[in-house]
Amino acid sequence: MNIYLLNPPFSLNGQEIKKFFRCTRWQGGVTRGGTYWYPIWLAYAAGLLEKENHNVRLVDAPAQDWNYNAVLKDIKRFKPEIIVIDSNFASLRNDISVANELKELTGSKTILVGPPASQFPDEILKKGIDIVAKFEYDFTLRNIVDCIENGNNLGEVKGIAYNNEGNIINTPIRPFITSEELDKLPFVSKVYKDHTGIKDYFLTHTLYPMVQIFTGRGCPNQCTFCSWPKTLMGRDYRVRSVENIVDEFEFIIKELPDVREVFIEDDTFTIKKSRIYEFCQEMKNRGLDITWSCNSRVNLDYKTMKMMKNSGCRLLDVGFESGDNRILKNIKKGINTEESLIFMRSARKAGLLVLADFIFGLPGETKETAEKTINFVKKMQPNMVQFAVATPIPGTEFYDWVLDNQYCLIDDLNDSIDENGFQKCIISYPEFTKEDIEFYVNKALKEYYLSFFYIPTALRTILRKNGFHELKTMVKSAKIFLEYINMGENKDEKSKSGME
């Protein structure tokens, strides 16, 4: 069958928003530093469908700067029988509209995937989508396509909801993908090679260009605000074999020679030290020389970090979230600030860079705890830092808590981004308002990056192996970040003068 997988263009109030990305653990949007992810979930599904001998086209419209008309022209040429549309909470209204227009013009069946599919299947179907594939959807899509191709009843496919002559039918949830099934998925890097341009994608914390891969899915940790374990991949961590992972690293070295770094997107890649050791040893045994990085938690020890460094690891992306232990307890983070400081000292000693992630506006936040977080970050001195506003994502415990206490300022997450596509604060507490949260995000960014304090940290980063490429990444991200800061200041000035 002809199957068209689309990360659709995004427009807001008639204005096209460029570099809007959906494939994120948050609600979707444009980033302050210019980050733009691969459509990693769509890409894995595309690879599996191609393996099943279907004619597949994967199009990432925002990455290619394609507007709706460009997509329409391409899709008419391809003549799909099925169109798969990716979505996220902030773009759901737009994505359904695009899907319905394409269905009307092509006669194709539409399937919507992504985090909203597991949370609002009935509502999505009522607005015109034919089928919703819930949670992980690689094998679910394969089963849907097989069912349609063979004329079978969609009710036999687990993990979907569909419209049957006006009646919405939800089938039993499909079990999450097993480790054995993960090994059967084609390398996502091959899909990138065949369907995307690797220079269209950028992470502020990796060398450029890079690729993102999964070596496993699922996260057993209980953080109350985290979306993917609740909306896509579950709590149980299932993993690819080490041989399969290192085979993909070899493929990237051979087939994508321009790639300077592989980023492992697993939420919990470092959770099992014996597996890290096995991976690092296999990389060493094969003599592979490629830079890689991964997400981590603060329970990683120095010995393991050093082993990772020696096998090519460059950076750890870590969710510290707050500098206040009470807030960490409120969100069930399972760490404390002392452990975070020990982790930072160990990472620095091992020669690894650290991207530190923090959130303002979590339960219990006050001006005092916000200041505490800013001072804590300065004490830690991470190589890079991200500050975000707390966003309640449907399906999470934080979302339920915010709604139960009437702290949410909007009724629809489609309204959770501003006119430029940037994430905006949508919660407000009696003692810590929306304005406070936004103020502290911007204050923290400016105090860390726009101060003499950061210069020694930046110098240490660029005076390393790949220093020139570290500098290029920093310059590119800084340029976009400064444009964002300038945009915010101009907006404030207009507001003060009554222009808005």
DRENPADREN-241648 format. One record per residue (C-alpha): residue number from 1; y, z, x. Coordinates in Angstrom, 3 decimals. Example, Ala and Ser with C-alpha at 12.3 -4.5 7.8 and 13.67 -1.06 7.14 Angstrom:
<rs>
<r 1, <-4.500, 7.800, 12.300>>
<r 2, <-1.060, 7.140, 13.670>>
</rs>
This chain:
<rs>
<r 1, <0.000, 0.000, 0.000>>
<r 2, <3.625, -0.459, 1.005>>
<r 3, <5.102, 3.028, 1.428>>
<r 4, <8.754, 3.667, 2.233>>
<r 5, <9.568, 7.135, 3.582>>
<r 6, <13.294, 7.822, 3.410>>
<r 7, <15.652, 10.445, 4.708>>
<r 8, <18.378, 9.253, 2.328>>
<r 9, <22.087, 8.788, 2.922>>
<r 10, <24.255, 11.629, 1.696>>
<r 11, <27.602, 11.404, -0.044>>
<r 12, <29.836, 14.075, -1.522>>
<r 13, <32.479, 13.303, -4.136>>
<r 14, <32.127, 9.626, -3.309>>
<r 15, <32.568, 10.156, 0.433>>
<r 16, <29.721, 9.397, 2.817>>
<r 17, <28.845, 12.359, 5.066>>
<r 18, <27.501, 11.215, 8.432>>
<r 19, <24.856, 13.099, 10.414>>
<r 20, <23.836, 15.200, 7.413>>
<r 21, <20.352, 16.444, 8.155>>
<r 22, <17.824, 17.923, 5.780>>
<r 23, <14.947, 18.795, 8.088>>
<r 24, <16.037, 22.306, 8.959>>
<r 25, <15.049, 25.894, 8.303>>
<r 26, <18.369, 26.304, 6.455>>
<r 27, <19.719, 24.554, 3.392>>
<r 28, <20.783, 21.324, 5.125>>
<r 29, <24.166, 20.173, 6.340>>
<r 30, <26.304, 19.011, 9.242>>
<r 31, <26.363, 21.263, 12.308>>
<r 32, <29.290, 22.559, 14.347>>
<r 33, <27.728, 21.476, 17.642>>
<r 34, <26.435, 18.058, 16.626>>
<r 35, <22.749, 18.936, 16.305>>
<r 36, <20.726, 16.286, 14.514>>
<r 37, <16.980, 16.766, 14.058>>
<r 38, <14.258, 14.170, 13.892>>
<r 39, <12.821, 13.814, 10.369>>
<r 40, <9.823, 15.682, 11.749>>
<r 41, <7.982, 16.419, 8.492>>
<r 42, <8.395, 12.856, 7.201>>
<r 43, <7.279, 11.541, 10.585>>
<r 44, <3.994, 13.457, 10.558>>
<r 45, <3.297, 12.144, 7.059>>
<r 46, <4.161, 8.601, 8.144>>
<r 47, <1.710, 8.816, 11.022>>
<r 48, <-1.130, 9.949, 8.774>>
<r 49, <-0.451, 7.215, 6.209>>
<r 50, <-0.430, 4.592, 8.964>>
<r 51, <-3.721, 5.987, 10.223>>
<r 52, <-5.085, 5.322, 6.728>>
<r 53, <-4.072, 1.642, 7.158>>
<r 54, <-1.118, 1.669, 4.796>>
<r 55, <1.983, -0.393, 5.514>>
<r 56, <4.570, 2.291, 6.262>>
<r 57, <8.291, 2.196, 6.951>>
<r 58, <10.151, 5.365, 7.942>>
<r 59, <13.943, 5.174, 7.608>>
<r 60, <16.348, 7.918, 8.659>>
<r 61, <19.561, 6.692, 7.057>>
<r 62, <21.989, 9.326, 8.421>>
<r 63, <20.672, 8.886, 11.964>>
<r 64, <21.124, 5.126, 11.750>>
<r 65, <24.529, 5.419, 10.003>>
<r 66, <23.117, 3.557, 7.001>>
<r 67, <24.879, 3.929, 3.687>>
<r 68, <23.227, 3.374, 0.326>>
<r 69, <23.814, -0.395, 0.349>>
<r 70, <22.183, -0.732, 3.772>>
<r 71, <19.137, 1.185, 2.530>>
<r 72, <18.991, -0.926, -0.625>>
<r 73, <19.061, -4.150, 1.385>>
<r 74, <16.271, -2.891, 3.647>>
<r 75, <14.128, -1.575, 0.836>>
<r 76, <14.327, -4.819, -1.137>>
<r 77, <13.075, -6.639, 1.936>>
<r 78, <10.171, -4.207, 2.408>>
<r 79, <9.128, -4.217, -1.300>>
<r 80, <7.550, -0.746, -1.475>>
<r 81, <5.139, 0.366, -4.138>>
<r 82, <5.889, 4.010, -3.376>>
<r 83, <9.136, 5.594, -2.151>>
<r 84, <8.959, 9.079, -0.594>>
<r 85, <12.304, 10.888, -0.545>>
<r 86, <12.981, 13.898, 1.697>>
<r 87, <15.244, 16.617, 0.338>>
<r 88, <16.751, 20.020, 0.953>>
<r 89, <18.594, 22.467, -1.267>>
<r 90, <22.150, 21.401, -0.446>>
<r 91, <21.349, 17.720, -0.967>>
<r 92, <18.928, 17.854, -3.893>>
<r 93, <21.331, 16.423, -6.480>>
<r 94, <22.222, 13.522, -4.181>>
<r 95, <18.600, 12.859, -3.247>>
<r 96, <17.365, 12.709, -6.828>>
<r 97, <20.195, 10.302, -7.668>>
<r 98, <19.309, 8.013, -4.752>>
<r 99, <15.611, 8.117, -5.684>>
<r 100, <16.315, 7.247, -9.326>>
<r 101, <18.578, 4.333, -8.419>>
<r 102, <16.007, 2.921, -5.992>>
<r 103, <13.239, 3.331, -8.560>>
<r 104, <15.217, 1.446, -11.170>>
<r 105, <15.995, -1.404, -8.780>>
<r 106, <12.543, -1.739, -7.191>>
<r 107, <10.099, -0.485, -9.816>>
<r 108, <8.488, 1.784, -7.201>>
<r 109, <7.001, 5.182, -7.922>>
<r 110, <9.068, 8.016, -6.437>>
<r 111, <7.759, 11.116, -4.687>>
<r 112, <10.107, 13.925, -3.652>>
<r 113, <9.172, 16.202, -0.731>>
<r 114, <10.806, 19.042, 1.176>>
<r 115, <11.562, 22.741, 0.487>>
<r 116, <12.950, 22.271, -3.069>>
<r 117, <9.672, 20.650, -4.129>>
<r 118, <7.811, 23.957, -3.925>>
<r 119, <10.543, 25.914, -5.706>>
<r 120, <11.860, 23.679, -8.493>>
<r 121, <9.162, 21.102, -9.303>>
<r 122, <9.695, 21.062, -13.075>>
<r 123, <13.475, 20.727, -12.816>>
<r 124, <13.123, 17.869, -10.333>>
<r 125, <10.690, 15.991, -12.568>>
<r 126, <12.947, 16.428, -15.595>>
<r 127, <15.645, 14.540, -13.703>>
<r 128, <13.564, 11.405, -13.243>>
<r 129, <11.325, 11.825, -10.177>>
<r 130, <7.737, 10.695, -10.805>>
<r 131, <5.828, 13.073, -8.503>>
<r 132, <6.670, 16.191, -6.488>>
<r 133, <4.564, 17.095, -3.425>>
<r 134, <4.769, 20.827, -2.753>>
<r 135, <4.750, 22.686, 0.588>>
<r 136, <3.176, 20.808, 3.548>>
<r 137, <2.711, 17.317, 2.266>>
<r 138, <0.996, 15.203, 4.931>>
<r 139, <-2.481, 15.212, 3.408>>
<r 140, <-1.075, 15.634, -0.092>>
<r 141, <0.744, 12.294, 0.238>>
<r 142, <-2.420, 10.683, 1.533>>
<r 143, <-4.311, 11.921, -1.522>>
<r 144, <-1.556, 10.793, -3.915>>
<r 145, <-1.532, 7.300, -2.416>>
<r 146, <-5.325, 7.050, -2.552>>
<r 147, <-5.273, 8.175, -6.171>>
<r 148, <-2.626, 5.623, -7.203>>
<r 149, <-4.286, 2.823, -5.244>>
<r 150, <-7.667, 3.482, -6.850>>
<r 151, <-6.298, 4.049, -10.348>>
<r 152, <-7.531, 7.644, -10.510>>
<r 153, <-6.065, 10.590, -12.412>>
<r 154, <-3.255, 12.348, -10.518>>
<r 155, <-4.553, 15.614, -11.915>>
<r 156, <-7.277, 15.451, -9.250>>
<r 157, <-4.688, 15.845, -6.467>>
<r 158, <-3.925, 19.435, -5.452>>
<r 159, <-0.428, 20.584, -4.552>>
<r 160, <1.628, 18.332, -6.802>>
<r 161, <3.558, 18.232, -10.060>>
<r 162, <3.959, 15.017, -12.019>>
<r 163, <5.256, 13.601, -15.241>>
<r 164, <2.476, 12.434, -17.547>>
<r 165, <4.094, 10.616, -20.478>>
<r 166, <6.731, 13.295, -20.873>>
<r 167, <4.451, 16.222, -20.108>>
<r 168, <4.921, 17.997, -16.776>>
<r 169, <1.654, 18.881, -15.107>>
<r 170, <1.352, 21.232, -12.114>>
<r 171, <-1.957, 21.016, -10.270>>
<r 172, <-3.478, 23.893, -8.248>>
<r 173, <-1.765, 24.533, -4.904>>
<r 174, <-3.381, 22.724, -1.984>>
<r 175, <-4.628, 25.050, 0.786>>
<r 176, <-2.468, 24.908, 3.892>>
<r 177, <-3.499, 22.502, 6.642>>
<r 178, <-6.208, 23.860, 8.942>>
<r 179, <-6.259, 23.769, 12.729>>
<r 180, <-8.897, 21.042, 12.551>>
<r 181, <-6.671, 18.940, 10.282>>
<r 182, <-3.689, 19.400, 12.601>>
<r 183, <-5.715, 17.836, 15.421>>
<r 184, <-6.401, 14.836, 13.170>>
<r 185, <-2.707, 14.066, 12.681>>
<r 186, <-1.394, 11.255, 14.901>>
<r 187, <1.112, 12.249, 17.573>>
<r 188, <4.532, 12.551, 15.986>>
<r 189, <6.025, 11.219, 19.227>>
<r 190, <4.237, 7.918, 18.588>>
<r 191, <5.837, 7.758, 15.145>>
<r 192, <9.232, 8.379, 16.754>>
<r 193, <8.551, 5.556, 19.202>>
<r 194, <7.604, 3.121, 16.447>>
<r 195, <10.141, 4.074, 13.774>>
<r 196, <13.205, 5.783, 15.267>>
<r 197, <15.652, 5.567, 18.144>>
<r 198, <15.249, 8.666, 20.307>>
<r 199, <18.911, 8.594, 21.327>>
<r 200, <19.953, 9.136, 17.696>>
<r 201, <18.777, 12.771, 17.854>>
<r 202, <20.403, 15.703, 19.583>>
<r 203, <19.819, 19.431, 20.012>>
<r 204, <22.632, 21.412, 21.602>>
<r 205, <20.097, 23.490, 23.549>>
<r 206, <17.920, 20.732, 25.037>>
<r 207, <18.344, 18.012, 27.620>>
<r 208, <19.161, 14.636, 26.092>>
<r 209, <17.317, 12.648, 24.870>>
<r 210, <14.537, 14.881, 23.589>>
<r 211, <11.658, 14.911, 21.108>>
<r 212, <10.548, 17.670, 18.719>>
<r 213, <6.875, 18.364, 18.024>>
<r 214, <4.721, 20.935, 16.271>>
<r 215, <1.779, 22.498, 18.096>>
<r 216, <1.073, 24.713, 15.106>>
<r 217, <2.380, 25.667, 11.691>>
<r 218, <2.906, 28.908, 9.837>>
<r 219, <4.564, 32.212, 10.733>>
<r 220, <3.023, 35.668, 10.129>>
<r 221, <6.326, 37.489, 10.626>>
<r 222, <8.068, 38.883, 7.563>>
<r 223, <11.779, 38.085, 8.075>>
<r 224, <13.309, 38.250, 4.609>>
<r 225, <15.718, 35.319, 5.035>>
<r 226, <13.433, 32.702, 6.615>>
<r 227, <12.693, 29.622, 4.527>>
<r 228, <9.821, 27.594, 5.960>>
<r 229, <7.050, 30.228, 5.644>>
<r 230, <7.930, 30.474, 1.949>>
<r 231, <8.830, 26.869, 1.104>>
<r 232, <6.739, 24.669, 3.409>>
<r 233, <4.090, 26.053, 5.747>>
<r 234, <2.949, 29.551, 4.797>>
<r 235, <2.374, 32.718, 6.830>>
<r 236, <-0.938, 31.935, 8.512>>
<r 237, <-0.442, 30.375, 11.966>>
<r 238, <-2.764, 27.400, 12.441>>
<r 239, <-2.755, 25.600, 15.774>>
<r 240, <-3.660, 22.336, 17.465>>
<r 241, <-6.112, 22.469, 20.352>>
<r 242, <-4.500, 22.787, 23.773>>
<r 243, <-6.161, 19.538, 24.866>>
<r 244, <-4.608, 17.715, 21.918>>
<r 245, <-1.138, 19.101, 22.684>>
<r 246, <-1.263, 18.208, 26.373>>
<r 247, <-2.566, 14.752, 25.452>>
<r 248, <0.671, 14.282, 23.513>>
<r 249, <2.722, 15.429, 26.504>>
<r 250, <0.954, 12.758, 28.554>>
<r 251, <1.724, 10.193, 25.855>>
<r 252, <5.414, 11.120, 25.930>>
<r 253, <5.574, 10.819, 29.725>>
<r 254, <3.937, 7.393, 29.635>>
<r 255, <5.341, 5.842, 26.451>>
<r 256, <8.760, 7.520, 26.148>>
<r 257, <9.957, 7.679, 29.761>>
<r 258, <13.601, 8.276, 28.769>>
<r 259, <12.733, 11.620, 27.154>>
<r 260, <14.019, 14.502, 29.272>>
<r 261, <12.668, 17.386, 27.231>>
<r 262, <10.047, 18.236, 24.626>>
<r 263, <11.028, 20.955, 22.168>>
<r 264, <8.151, 22.802, 20.474>>
<r 265, <9.366, 23.604, 16.954>>
<r 266, <6.655, 26.127, 16.012>>
<r 267, <8.218, 29.307, 14.661>>
<r 268, <5.645, 31.324, 16.586>>
<r 269, <4.520, 29.325, 19.641>>
<r 270, <4.639, 32.444, 21.853>>
<r 271, <2.756, 34.732, 19.476>>
<r 272, <-0.585, 34.523, 21.319>>
<r 273, <-0.311, 34.971, 25.082>>
<r 274, <-3.836, 33.735, 25.804>>
<r 275, <-2.974, 30.403, 24.190>>
<r 276, <0.245, 30.139, 26.208>>
<r 277, <-1.761, 30.747, 29.365>>
<r 278, <-4.307, 28.092, 28.384>>
<r 279, <-1.535, 25.586, 27.664>>
<r 280, <0.313, 26.258, 30.917>>
<r 281, <-2.912, 26.036, 32.907>>
<r 282, <-3.825, 22.706, 31.310>>
<r 283, <-0.370, 21.329, 32.109>>
<r 284, <-0.851, 22.423, 35.723>>
<r 285, <-4.401, 21.057, 35.949>>
<r 286, <-3.213, 17.622, 34.839>>
<r 287, <-0.239, 17.719, 37.176>>
<r 288, <2.254, 16.979, 34.388>>
<r 289, <5.929, 17.147, 35.305>>
<r 290, <8.002, 17.288, 32.137>>
<r 291, <10.571, 19.783, 30.883>>
<r 292, <9.820, 21.623, 27.648>>
<r 293, <11.235, 24.487, 25.578>>
<r 294, <10.183, 26.459, 22.521>>
<r 295, <11.049, 29.084, 19.931>>
<r 296, <10.152, 32.644, 20.899>>
<r 297, <10.324, 36.264, 19.807>>
<r 298, <11.558, 39.140, 21.930>>
<r 299, <8.067, 40.584, 22.484>>
<r 300, <7.438, 38.039, 25.262>>
<r 301, <6.920, 39.695, 28.653>>
<r 302, <8.166, 38.677, 32.107>>
<r 303, <4.755, 37.671, 33.460>>
<r 304, <4.210, 35.212, 30.594>>
<r 305, <7.758, 33.888, 30.922>>
<r 306, <7.259, 33.220, 34.633>>
<r 307, <4.026, 31.374, 33.934>>
<r 308, <5.828, 29.242, 31.330>>
<r 309, <8.668, 28.536, 33.762>>
<r 310, <6.190, 27.369, 36.401>>
<r 311, <4.655, 24.880, 33.952>>
<r 312, <7.984, 23.245, 33.071>>
<r 313, <9.516, 25.542, 30.435>>
<r 314, <13.319, 25.510, 30.548>>
<r 315, <14.592, 27.482, 27.563>>
<r 316, <13.613, 29.954, 24.841>>
<r 317, <15.266, 29.777, 21.412>>
<r 318, <15.260, 33.318, 20.031>>
<r 319, <16.327, 34.800, 16.717>>
<r 320, <18.013, 38.105, 17.610>>
<r 321, <19.953, 37.963, 14.295>>
<r 322, <22.054, 41.139, 14.712>>
<r 323, <23.259, 43.726, 17.200>>
<r 324, <22.672, 46.522, 14.688>>
<r 325, <19.223, 48.110, 14.364>>
<r 326, <19.760, 49.099, 10.747>>
<r 327, <20.311, 45.479, 9.753>>
<r 328, <17.252, 44.405, 11.749>>
<r 329, <15.226, 46.934, 9.762>>
<r 330, <16.716, 45.731, 6.464>>
<r 331, <15.570, 42.143, 7.124>>
<r 332, <12.099, 43.197, 8.391>>
<r 333, <12.723, 41.529, 11.739>>
<r 334, <10.257, 43.775, 13.541>>
<r 335, <12.420, 44.132, 16.667>>
<r 336, <15.229, 46.373, 17.926>>
<r 337, <18.238, 45.841, 20.160>>
<r 338, <16.710, 47.622, 23.157>>
<r 339, <13.764, 45.222, 23.111>>
<r 340, <16.239, 42.348, 22.936>>
<r 341, <18.060, 43.531, 26.066>>
<r 342, <14.762, 43.918, 27.952>>
<r 343, <13.799, 40.397, 26.859>>
<r 344, <17.082, 38.975, 28.150>>
<r 345, <16.678, 40.667, 31.533>>
<r 346, <13.112, 39.345, 31.827>>
<r 347, <14.122, 35.804, 30.861>>
<r 348, <16.949, 35.778, 33.400>>
<r 349, <14.607, 37.096, 36.094>>
<r 350, <12.010, 34.430, 35.222>>
<r 351, <14.648, 31.696, 35.484>>
<r 352, <14.553, 30.716, 31.808>>
<r 353, <17.602, 29.855, 29.735>>
<r 354, <18.049, 31.562, 26.371>>
<r 355, <19.592, 30.270, 23.155>>
<r 356, <20.423, 33.360, 21.096>>
<r 357, <20.646, 33.002, 17.302>>
<r 358, <22.714, 35.467, 15.250>>
<r 359, <23.597, 35.694, 11.555>>
<r 360, <26.580, 37.373, 9.907>>
<r 361, <26.275, 38.620, 6.334>>
<r 362, <22.732, 39.989, 6.210>>
<r 363, <22.062, 43.065, 4.034>>
<r 364, <24.008, 46.065, 5.322>>
<r 365, <26.665, 44.038, 7.180>>
<r 366, <30.102, 45.576, 7.573>>
<r 367, <33.090, 44.879, 9.794>>
<r 368, <31.776, 47.560, 12.132>>
<r 369, <28.308, 45.974, 12.434>>
<r 370, <29.850, 42.536, 12.870>>
<r 371, <31.962, 43.794, 15.776>>
<r 372, <28.860, 45.486, 17.130>>
<r 373, <27.019, 42.148, 17.122>>
<r 374, <29.856, 40.381, 18.966>>
<r 375, <29.889, 43.092, 21.642>>
<r 376, <26.103, 43.022, 21.848>>
<r 377, <26.143, 39.266, 22.521>>
<r 378, <28.691, 39.739, 25.290>>
<r 379, <26.460, 42.417, 26.800>>
<r 380, <23.400, 40.143, 26.626>>
<r 381, <25.192, 37.095, 28.080>>
<r 382, <22.809, 34.428, 26.740>>
<r 383, <23.233, 30.911, 28.109>>
<r 384, <23.918, 29.606, 24.620>>
<r 385, <24.512, 31.261, 21.285>>
<r 386, <24.578, 30.205, 17.642>>
<r 387, <26.326, 32.165, 14.909>>
<r 388, <25.583, 31.366, 11.273>>
<r 389, <26.544, 32.686, 7.864>>
<r 390, <23.674, 34.275, 5.983>>
<r 391, <22.412, 31.832, 3.380>>
<r 392, <20.017, 32.837, 0.588>>
<r 393, <17.288, 30.185, 0.393>>
<r 394, <15.183, 29.962, -2.799>>
<r 395, <11.752, 31.437, -2.281>>
<r 396, <12.875, 34.090, 0.203>>
<r 397, <13.173, 37.823, -0.338>>
<r 398, <16.845, 37.633, 0.700>>
<r 399, <17.526, 35.077, -2.040>>
<r 400, <16.017, 37.327, -4.704>>
<r 401, <17.970, 40.341, -3.399>>
<r 402, <21.275, 38.451, -3.437>>
<r 403, <20.711, 37.186, -6.989>>
<r 404, <19.494, 40.558, -8.277>>
<r 405, <22.659, 42.226, -6.978>>
<r 406, <24.949, 39.383, -8.120>>
<r 407, <26.252, 38.745, -4.610>>
<r 408, <25.924, 34.950, -4.831>>
<r 409, <29.135, 33.032, -5.550>>
<r 410, <27.530, 29.800, -6.775>>
<r 411, <24.829, 28.848, -9.246>>
<r 412, <23.596, 25.758, -7.401>>
<r 413, <22.896, 25.335, -3.675>>
<r 414, <24.236, 21.800, -3.952>>
<r 415, <27.577, 23.623, -3.761>>
<r 416, <26.716, 25.447, -0.516>>
<r 417, <28.486, 22.968, 1.782>>
<r 418, <32.144, 22.053, 2.083>>
<r 419, <33.803, 18.655, 1.687>>
<r 420, <32.864, 17.728, 5.264>>
<r 421, <29.198, 18.687, 4.904>>
<r 422, <29.444, 21.950, 6.884>>
<r 423, <27.625, 25.046, 5.708>>
<r 424, <29.936, 27.449, 3.890>>
<r 425, <29.521, 31.050, 2.938>>
<r 426, <28.215, 31.496, -0.607>>
<r 427, <27.744, 35.267, -0.694>>
<r 428, <30.186, 38.171, -0.888>>
<r 429, <29.641, 41.924, -0.812>>
<r 430, <31.980, 44.651, -2.102>>
<r 431, <32.636, 45.990, 1.425>>
<r 432, <32.125, 42.734, 3.344>>
<r 433, <33.482, 39.671, 1.601>>
<r 434, <32.930, 35.947, 1.948>>
<r 435, <36.188, 35.746, 3.905>>
<r 436, <34.978, 38.490, 6.251>>
<r 437, <31.716, 36.674, 6.947>>
<r 438, <33.436, 33.368, 7.687>>
<r 439, <36.056, 35.115, 9.831>>
<r 440, <33.448, 36.786, 12.007>>
<r 441, <31.414, 33.605, 12.518>>
<r 442, <34.479, 31.796, 13.823>>
<r 443, <35.685, 34.831, 15.759>>
<r 444, <32.334, 35.209, 17.494>>
<r 445, <32.175, 31.520, 18.425>>
<r 446, <35.692, 31.518, 19.841>>
<r 447, <35.344, 34.815, 21.703>>
<r 448, <32.142, 33.680, 23.350>>
<r 449, <32.737, 30.027, 24.130>>
<r 450, <36.542, 29.833, 24.408>>
<r 451, <37.019, 32.617, 26.932>>
<r 452, <36.920, 33.075, 30.696>>
<r 453, <33.988, 35.390, 30.049>>
<r 454, <31.717, 32.381, 29.396>>
<r 455, <32.598, 30.448, 32.563>>
<r 456, <30.100, 32.216, 34.903>>
<r 457, <27.326, 31.750, 32.328>>
<r 458, <28.128, 28.049, 31.990>>
<r 459, <28.211, 27.617, 35.770>>
<r 460, <24.810, 29.270, 36.151>>
<r 461, <23.445, 26.827, 33.580>>
<r 462, <24.694, 23.668, 35.278>>
<r 463, <23.868, 24.833, 38.814>>
<r 464, <20.170, 24.422, 38.092>>
<r 465, <17.566, 21.709, 38.190>>
<r 466, <18.765, 18.923, 35.857>>
<r 467, <22.273, 20.351, 36.222>>
<r 468, <23.960, 16.997, 35.593>>
<r 469, <22.051, 16.560, 32.338>>
<r 470, <22.768, 20.188, 31.381>>
<r 471, <26.463, 19.411, 31.841>>
<r 472, <26.296, 16.224, 29.744>>
<r 473, <24.665, 18.114, 26.876>>
<r 474, <27.256, 20.897, 27.088>>
<r 475, <30.164, 18.431, 27.105>>
<r 476, <28.817, 16.509, 24.106>>
<r 477, <28.266, 19.685, 22.108>>
<r 478, <31.627, 21.173, 23.166>>
<r 479, <33.515, 18.082, 22.036>>
<r 480, <32.044, 18.264, 18.528>>
<r 481, <32.509, 22.041, 18.418>>
<r 482, <36.200, 21.779, 19.336>>
<r 483, <36.694, 19.143, 16.650>>
<r 484, <35.172, 21.577, 14.152>>
<r 485, <37.455, 24.414, 15.317>>
<r 486, <40.490, 22.129, 15.091>>
<r 487, <39.427, 21.005, 11.610>>
<r 488, <39.222, 24.616, 10.456>>
<r 489, <42.620, 25.496, 11.893>>
<r 490, <44.241, 22.471, 10.244>>
<r 491, <42.665, 23.449, 6.947>>
<r 492, <44.032, 26.995, 7.286>>
<r 493, <47.518, 25.674, 7.982>>
<r 494, <47.409, 23.401, 4.933>>
<r 495, <46.223, 26.299, 2.805>>
<r 496, <49.066, 28.535, 4.042>>
<r 497, <51.635, 25.855, 3.318>>
<r 498, <50.308, 25.254, -0.187>>
<r 499, <48.897, 21.806, 0.594>>
<r 500, <45.453, 22.838, -0.655>>
</rs>
